[in-house]
Every structure is written in structure tokens, then in C-alpha cells.
Amino acid sequence: MKKRTVNNQSQSIWKQLAAGFLVLGLLSGITVLLSSADMPLPERESELIISFKLEGAPIYAKEQDEGGRLDHMQRRGEQQVESRSDVVVRVSDTGTVLFEDRYRPSGIFRRGYSNGIINIPLDPGSHTLEVQFGNHIDGEVEWNHSQKRQVEIEKGDRIVLKFNDQQGYRWYGNEE
């Protein structure tokens, strides 16, 4: 059995440190070499991004249950909102529907806002976009908000539309 001395242990630690720095230097060199090389990046698609937050139409309770409430908690003739309708979003380009979907209200009782983020790929060129928001009630859609906008899109452009019922339509990118 060999006895390990303090001198042998310190030599072993120095060898391990030297090997670690050698590996670190090699990896750093490879990283710098690859990052400076002209590598083509994937081209991103041109797209319309829509972010919205909107309350659906109130759906009122058919029966107002006031029986078990204390006097100060009764609504005194106000209608009770049971839930809210789904919000429908439709995006069309020169009459062709590109996207249409329904969004449920948030919350346990469906009384909150409907919101979402939508990505719609668009080909480069000129587009006449119409973005509509409406309420889905009893199988019918009642369109409450609608706006048309002419846009010129180049390859890789992103146009962003933010919508809410307080500020309306706000477009970013590709300013007119």
C-alpha cells in the first residue's frame, strides 16, 4: 500500500485544475469560432399578432334569488349577471376569412374578460385587413367592433394589434 503524502495530493489537484482549464479553453475556443462563422438564420414569417381583452355581453339570470339574502345585500331591482357571452374574433383579408374563433370568459362563473393572443401568418404584399370582435349569444354573433386597415407587409414583418373596449384598436408596426 502506498502512502499518500501531502505533496502527492497537491500535485493531483494541480493536474485536475490544469485539465479543467484546458477543457474550458477548448470549449471557449469552439464557441467563439462557431459564433463568428456566417451561419444563416432561419427566416421568420410575416405575421399579424392580435392581443385582446374584452368583456362579453352580460347574460342575466332568469330568476332573481333574493330570498336568503340580508336586507343590505339585496339588489333592489338590479338584474343579476349570471355569466358573460363568448367573444368571437374574425380576421379577414379582402373578404377571405383568415381566422375565426370563440373565446370563453375567464373565471369560475364565466363573468370575467375574454382574452387571447392570436398569430396569423401573412404573405408579403398589400393586404386589406378587417378585424371584428363580437358576442356569441344564442347561436348568433352580434358584431360590436370592426375596423379595416390597409397594410403593406414585407418578408419577416410583424404587425401587432392590441384591442380592448376602453382604448379600442391600437396598431403597431407598419405605420400608415
Secondary structure, DSSP 8 states (H G I E B T S, - for coil): -----HHHHHHHHHHHHHHHHHHHHHHHHHHHHHHHS---------EEEEEEEEE--EEE-SS---TTS-GGG--TT---EEEE-EEEEEEEETTEEEEEEEE---STTS-SEEEEEEEEE--SEEEEEEEEEEEEETTEEEEEEEEEEEEEE-TT-EEEEEEETTTEEEEESS--
